[in-house]
Amino acid sequence: MTVQALKSAIEDLHKEALKRLIRALKDDPAAGVRLREALGDQVVYGVLLFHGLVREPLEVRVQKALDEVRPFMHQHGGDVELVAVRPLDTVEVRLVGACHGCPASSQTLTEGVERAIRQHCPEILHIHQVSKGRTETKPAGNGVATLHFVSPFALRTRDGWIDAARLDEIPDGSILERELKGRSLLLYRQGTQVSCMDNRCAHLGMALEMGEIVDGVITCPYHGFKYLLETGECLTAPEVQLTVHAVKVMGERVQVRLEE
Ligand code: FES
């Protein structure tokens, strides 16, 4: 065994032990509180971060998401500023430069900024676009869009959208299972907001569509893992989540773009 392989094996062992320890503590509400307090210790936090058992602070992840989309916005003379992160689930941003007041700004927000924030911070449910004198509230889902203008992100994402369903085929507050490009997907709808994810439980990969749905949470019928259908976030084991796909609602049509 090489030194590198030995090092990786030891790290894996430590990670597994820490994971089991955290799980055991989380089951006891009092111990869970102590665990959160312990995360205030930089050494404890640093070790758990190294093993991928805690996330970076929300604001750091939001900034990383915005840094990812900025180069595309800069090409068009625009930019985005982070105005505020409001725990637990809200971010306020401001589109500036050429993006401010641009008729395509709503698409820029949806296709670029929102998508990046959702990828880095699945717990964010609301993105508010703040402009001088007013705030536009935008859920972190995907709103109805009628496209008359082309945003920089539309140029980047013109390809790859697949027609998935009619909006009214998806029962409100529930799911529709669809087979697309050989993948089984779940489409979840709340009013005009639609999310899409693989129909594969992150536990053992079983299909989820027969799971019970209560208040936007689906429970895997096999071993009970719970997932937020809006974001794919796993409530049972926060270190895993469902694979989610970008969604666009164009009038009555729902389109998705599949992640790898
Ligand atoms: S396969 Fe879903 S919880 Fe086990």
Boltz pocket constraint, residues with backbone or C-beta under 6 A from the ligand:
constraints:
  - pocket:
      binder: B
      contacts: [[A, 201], [A, 202], [A, 203], [A, 204], [A, 205], [A, 206], [A, 220], [A, 221], [A, 222], [A, 223], [A, 224], [A, 225]]
      max_distance: 6.0
